[in-house]
Amino acid sequence: MNKNIKSGIIYLLVGAFFIYWAESHSPKKIGQAIGNAFSGSYTMDETSYYVCLIIGIAAALFGVLKLIRKA
């Protein structure tokens, strides 16, 4: 496998993880926030949520661009 394809896949996976993490700890979902409080997890504040979401989207898009360029 080409080095650029591997790095594109890694960026895509890291971006997907950041998006998943932001959505699973979202401050927008009240029911999930209550569930997180009982399960010992936490809920992000709004600034952290948007920063994590933007980083995830940027990393995923960068990974897709790397894959498209070398495909």
Buried (B, 14 or more C-beta within 10 A) or exposed (E): EEEEBEBBBEBBEBBBEBBEBBBEBBBEBEEBBEEBEEEEEEBBEEEEBEBBBEBBBEBBEBBBEBBEEEE
